[in-house]
Amino acid sequence: MNNPSAAAVFEKVVSVTPADIDDQDHVNNTVYLRWVQEVASAHWEAVAPLDAQAAIGWVVLRHEIDYKAPARFGDEILLRTWVGQATRATFERFTEIRRHRDKCLLSNARTLWVPISAKTGRLTRVPAEVRAQFST
């Protein structure tokens, strides 16, 4: 997993809800994937200029996710994300999912995101000044 600078990391805390629990009495793997997408969106919205947010949307090209330990109902979850390599055509994003109280690593992910035009839905480019705001 890529090691970010502290300034480049975005964090968000979420709570495990009853709807997140599967038949094995732990958080379903699809919820982890939802969290990966939610924290990526929150990071974009917190850092990107409003004009870039209005012009650029994102779609996933690839997810790689490793599950390390289960989360359970009542857990508070720390989502940590940062951008690895950011080019004009792709953003590589890393995400760690940890139990908040003991920082136990529950999952880590690497996702490749592709920017699209919010108007046309077609591939677009991310300006250098916007990429620089997410640089590690």
Number of C-alpha atoms within 10 A of each C-alpha: 10 13 10 15 10 9 10 15 17 19 17 15 14 14 15 17 13 13 10 18 17 14 7 9 13 16 21 17 17 11 15 22 15 11 19 26 17 14 22 25 13 14 20 18 13 12 13 17 13 11 8 16 15 12 15 20 20 21 14 13 13 12 15 11 18 13 13 13 14 17 25 21 15 10 16 17 22 23 24 20 25 27 25 21 16 20 15 14 14 20 22 17 21 26 26 21 27 24 22 16 10 7 11 16 17 18 22 21 19 22 21 20 20 22 22 19 17 16 10 9 13 10 15 19 14 20 12 11 10 15 17 11 14 21 15 17
